[in-house]
Amino acid sequence: MRLLTEQTHTAEETEACGAALARRMCADASMPPFVALCGDLGAGKTAFVRGFVSVIAPHTRVRSPTFSLVNEYPASPRPVFHFDMYRITGEDDLASVGFDDYLTRPGICLVEWSENIPYALPDAYVRVCIEKDRPGQPDSRRITIEQIGEARL
């Protein structure tokens, strides 16, 4: 089910789109607590996460977890787990970071490069696809947000 298609022209607008999704997820407990982000290198995935986290855990510095694979952002009522799957090559890599354990913890998982782990995505999740869409305008993006499956309450 498509939730939103948004055109952004700056990193700040991409962050605002992430913040809007976070507010929607906070207001609607039926939405799955897993966000699968896809997009090319430099598409704006981390900017989107920065906006999302600004709603859930204000004043938190968001950095891409490329080398650590996961960053945890403590927050109330639930923390955010920010993954980067760019370097993941198989299920053993996921197991080594404890990915399955994060899925059972109360919190929201935000997963960059989710297209690298299609076998590990839950049955229900929110997919965010970010595409650079205008050559010559490096900050112009089309962001498509859709819910895949239905969350169980």
Order of alpha helices (4+ residues) and beta strands (2+ residues): beta-alpha-beta-alpha-beta-beta-alpha-alpha-beta-beta-beta
